[in-house]
Amino acid sequence: MLDTNTTIVTTPVSVRLRRSPFWPRSHAAGGHNYTSYNHTLIAADFKSPEEDYRHLKSAVQLWDVGCERQIELRGPDAKRLAQAATPRDLDKMADDQCFYIPTVDAKGGMTNDPVLIKVDEDHYWVSIADSDLILFFKGVAAAMRLDVCVDEADVWPLGIQGPKAAELARRVWGDDVMNIRFFRHKRMDVNGVPMLLARSGYSTQGGFELYFEGRVGASALWDQLMAMGSDLDVQAGSPCQSERVESGMLSYLSDITPDMTPFEAGLGKFCEMTRDVGCLGWRALREGQEPMRQIRPIEISGGPLPPMREFWRVVSELGEPVGRISSACRAWSYDCNAAIGLIGRSHWQPGTKCTVETSDGPRSAIVRERFWNR
């Protein structure tokens, strides 16, 4: 999933970095501190981080998240290829379901944590976090001689997030949107073109993601949403680092790294281990169901933290290394510092005290039972 921890302060100009069809509107709305994600630009901030955070929790935002690229699997073996990449049982996937899946290599190491969408029979989109996962699918398809086309769809997601997102969506697409269940999707009319609208998004404030196909009409849709949500205080925004950390929403290549298994990432509930469903890493995962380290929420003492540019080491009260912090923030709603840590089994119990070696010095910390916004 998205991580906006590392940013480019200046306005980007390189042609090798893609811009979604919503980029002109998002940029004009005050987007700045851009980051590259899946070779695509995304704004990390619009006002200040705290202002964006508080607005997300009180109103509704439009997010240009076209950087969530869609790997398209199409053909008779599309499902078989998707299953080869994940230990989650795809036989249990409903036709309208957005299936969150850990993807792994043959050794059980995490390659991504995308959302799988069944567009039609023998037709799937894999909505990926930041990585070149498409190369994995192409390689596996070739090695297994599967009858499937692997490509990148011309699809650019638009997020509608926040507690007033449902009302804005209802005004635009009618009462039918209220019947879309969490992590389900439905085709809605987008100015004459049917497109997938999912009740999902990289926040816990509620909302939708529209899988906008092509580029024509993107600016008109943005303007329509802004006009129809003016009294709802709709504003441009982007995935919020503080909100996602306090909610325990993980980011691939930050909190989840390729040397981790789904069990270490706390995603064991998405792994079918009673039978081999066709995942290439199934046998390796069978042997790693009892991890020696795992993701845990960590509360760090003191005032606001310095920016993270690398993992922070976590040590025990005796000074022994016991883990690392991968993401940290000021959780303004809770007046504390929230963090995501990968902690060793000996120290991951709630209430365990430890020390985090931040870039401006050591801070006392404690392992929590659950994330703040859960």
N, C-alpha and C positions, 0 to 999 in steps of 0.2 A: 504494500500500500504506500501512499504518498508520504514523503518526509521533506519538510522545507527547512531543515536545520542548516544547510549550507546554501548560501545565496551569492548571487552576482550583483554587486551593488549598482553598477552602471547599466544603462539601457543596452541590451544586447543587440549586436548588429550582424553577427555571422549568419550567412545563408545556409550553413550546414545544420543549424538548429531550426527545427520546424516550428511553425506557429499554427495554432488551430484557427478555424474560421471565426471563433469568438475572440481571438486575441486583440483585434483592433478596438473592440468595445471595452474589453477588460483593461487594456492598457490606457485607454482614454479615461476610464473611470478612476484612475489613480494608482494602478498597479505598479509596484516597484520592488526592488530587491529580487530580481528574477533568478531562478535556478533552472538548470537543465535536467530533465527527467524523461527517460526514454527518447533522448535526442530531440526533445520538444521543450519549449519554454513554458514556465508557469510562474506567476507572480507569487511571492511569499507574503507580501504585506500590501495593504492599501492605506490604512491610517497607521496607527502604532499597533504593535502586537497586542497590547492590552485592550485598546479600543476595538480592534477587530474581534477579539475573543469575547468581549462583553456583548457586542452587537450580535454575534452568532448565537449567543444564548438567549437573546431577547426578541429577535425579529426574524428576518429571512435574508439570505444572501444568494447571489448567483455566482457559481464557481466555474471558471473556465478550466476544466480538468481534461482537456483533449489529450494531455500527456498520458492518460490511461489508455494505452494502445490496445487494440483488439487483434489478437492472432486468430485468424479465421481458419477453421478446419471444416472442409467440405468434401463429401464423398462417402461411399459405402463404409469405409473404415474410419470415419471421423470419430465415432465414439470409442472405438478400440484404441486409437492413438491417444485420445484424451485420458483414457483409463491407464494406459501405459505410464503416464506421467504422475499419477496420483494414487495414494492408497485409499482414498475415499470411494465408497461403492457407488458408482454412477447409475447402477440399476435402481437406486432409490431416489433418483432425481426426477422431479415432476417436470412436465413440459414447460411450465411457466416459472420455474424456480431459478433463482440466482444462487448457484452452488459455490460456497466458499471452499476452496480446495488447497491443501498444501501440495506442492509439486516437489518431487524428489528425483535424484539421480539413482543409478544402480546401487550405490552404496548407502542410500537412505538420506543423503545430505540434501538440505532444502535448496531448491532452485528458484522458488518464487512462492507467493501465496495469493494467487489470482482468484477472480470470480469467474466461474464457468457459466455461460448462458447458452441454452438451447434455443437457437433462432428458428429452426425448422427441423424436419426429419433429416438426419445425416448432415446437419449444419450447426456448428457451434462457434461461439466467440469465447476466447480466453482473455479476459480483461486483466492485464498484467501490471504488477508493480515494476519498479525500475530495474530492467535487466534485458538481455538479448535472448530471452527464452525461445523466441521463434527459431533460433538456430538448433536448439535441442529438439524441437518438434520436427524440423526438417531432417535432422540426422536420424532420428528414430524411425521416421516414416520411410526413409530410404533404406535403412538397415533391415527393417522388417518387411520391406516391399509391400507397403500398404497402399490400397487404392484410395488415396486421399490427396486433396490439394491443400497445401499450407501456404498461407499468404497473410498480408496485413490488410484488414478491412479499412475502407475509407469511412471511418466512424470516429466521432469526436464527442465524448461525453460532456454534458453540461450538468453541473450539480445545482440543485435547488435545496438549500439546507437551512435549518433553523426551526424554531417552534411554530412559526407562521407559514412554513413552506407548504403545508397541506392546503391551507386556505388559498394561497396563490395558485397552486396547481389546479384546485377545484375551479377557480375563476376562469382559467385558461382552457381546461379540458373537460370540465363538467363534473358532475357528481360521481361518475364512474371511477375516478382516481381514488376515491375514498374506499373502494372495494378491493384495491390492490393490497395484498397482504405483505408483511415484512419479508424482504428478500424474494419477492415475486415480481413479475413484470407483465405488462399488457401493451398491445399496440394501440397507440392513440394517434389521432389526426393532428399532424403538425402542419398547419396551413396547406392542407390538401395532400400531404404525404404521410402514410402510416409509418410510425417509428416506435421503437421500444421505449417505454417508460417504466423504470423500476423503482420500487420503494426501497432505496438503499442509499449509501453514501458514507464518506469517510469522516463521520461525526456521529455522536450519540444524541444529537438534538432533534433528530427526525428529518425526513425529507425524501427527495427523489433524485434519480439520475436519468437524464434523457440521453439515449444513445443516438445522437444526431448523425444522420447519414449524408455524406457529401459535404459541400460547402455552400451551396446556394440557399439563401434564406436565413443564414445564421444571424446576421445583424438585425434583420427584421424581427426574428423571434426574440432576441435579446431585448430589443426596444419594446416589444409587446409585453414581455414579462415585467420590465421596469415600469411601464405605464400602468399596467393593471395591478401592480403591487405598491404603488406610490404611497398609499395611505397605510400600508403595512411596514413602512420604513425599509423597503427592499434596497439593498446596496450590493455592490460587487465585493466579492471576498475570495478566499482561497482556503485550502485545508489548514487548520489551525494547530500548530505544534503543541501549545499548552492544553487545548481541549482534548486532543487525541492521546497525549501522554497520561493525563489524569484519568482518562477513560480506559487506559490499557489497550489502545489500538496499536498494534505492532506495525513496524515499517521494515520492509525487506531491505537488506544491506546495512541497516542500522541495528535494529533489535534482533532481527533474524538474519543470520549469516550462513553462507554455504557449508560451514563446518558443523552446523547444528542439524539435529533431526526434528521432526514435528513434535516428538515427545519432549524434547528440551525446550521447544517454543511454547509448550502448553497446549498443543493442538492435537493431542492424542485422541480426543473424542471424534476427530474427523478421519481416523485411520481404522479401516476394517482389517482386523488381525485374526479373525476366526477362520478365514479362508482367503486364498489367493484370488484376488479379483482381476489380476492381470497387470498389476503395477510392477515395473521393472525393479523397484527397490524393496519389494515386499519381504523377501527373505532376510535382507539386512535389517529392516525395521523390526522384524519378529525378534531379533536378538537384542534390540536396543530399547525395549519397552519400559525398562526401569532406568531412567537417566540419572546420572550423577550430578547434573546441574540443570537448572530450569529457570525460566523467566519468573521474576517476582517484582511486586511493587515496593519501592524503597522511598521512604520519606527522609529528606536531607535537611538538617538543621540550618538556622541562620537566615540571613537576608537573601535577596535575589542572587542567583548563580551566574557565573561568567558563561559566555558562549562555549559550547562544546565543539572542539575541533578534532577530538580523538576520544577513544574510550577512556573512562576514568576507572582506575583500579579500586576495588573494594577489598579491604583487609579486615581481619578479625580484631578483637580487642587485644590479642597477643601480637598483632602485626603480620599475621600470615595471610597471603593472598587467598581470597575466597570467591572472587567473581569480578564483574565489571559492570559499569553503568554505560548504557548505550544511548539513552535519551533522557533529558532532564529539562525541567521548566519551572517557572513560577506558576503555581496553580492559584490564581487570584481569588477564585471563589472560595477557596479553602484556607487562604492565607498561609501557605506553606510551599515548600519545594517538593515537587513530585518527580519521580524518576522510574525508569524501567531498568531492571538489573538482571543479569544472568548470574545466578548465585549457586554455589556448591551445596550439595545435599546436607552437609553438616551444619550449614548456617542459613537455610532457607525457611526455617520455621518462623511464623509470625511472632513478633516481639524480640527477635534476635537483634542485638546491638552490633554495629559495625562502624567502620570509618571509610568515607569516600575521599579519595585523593583527587580533589578537583584541581583545575589549572591554576587557581589562586590559593591553594593550600588545603589541608585536610579539614573535613567537616564530619561531625558525628551524624550517624544515620541509624534508621531502624527498619527492619523488614515488616511490612504491613500484611494483614490478612487478605485484603482485597484492594483493588484500585478505587480511587476516590469516587468517581462518577459511575458507579456500577450498582 
